[in-house]
Amino acid sequence: MKAFLNSLPISPVFDYISMGKFMSYDLAAPKSFWEASDELRKELTGGCGPGKVGDYFVPDKMYCLSMKAACVIHDWCFTAWNNKPGFNLANNLFKNNMVRINNQHKGNEFIKRLRLKRIKKYYLAVHYFGESAFYGNHLRYV
């Protein structure tokens, strides 16, 4: 694991984004995410909340639809990249992947519109308040 983490590009410039199937959704993620083993992804990522008690305030589900896949990719990006462009791209991927999940889910259009409002709130929360987590919680072993 240490060797893999140390081989990750520190910038999204060299860790290009591509589409793939994750948790039954077509989502965008960096190359390093797609190349990592399932075990490593599970070890380095969580859900939508910050862990422990914070998970009650930031649930994985929005109106009965899990956004965990988008959160896992977002966590991965926070682990892999450590510069301002990486922070911004991670948050944009997060928002776009949540919208993709919402769009790929069959369901009530009214509920989908409610989810879009919640997606915007999640995005704004990480955009305005996530920078300390981004720079302070890197799991790299460099």
Beta strands, then each sheet from edge to edge (+ up, - down):
strand 1: 17-22
strand 2: 25-30
strand 3: 61-62
strand 4: 65-66
sheet 1: 1+ 2-
sheet 2: 3+ 4-
end
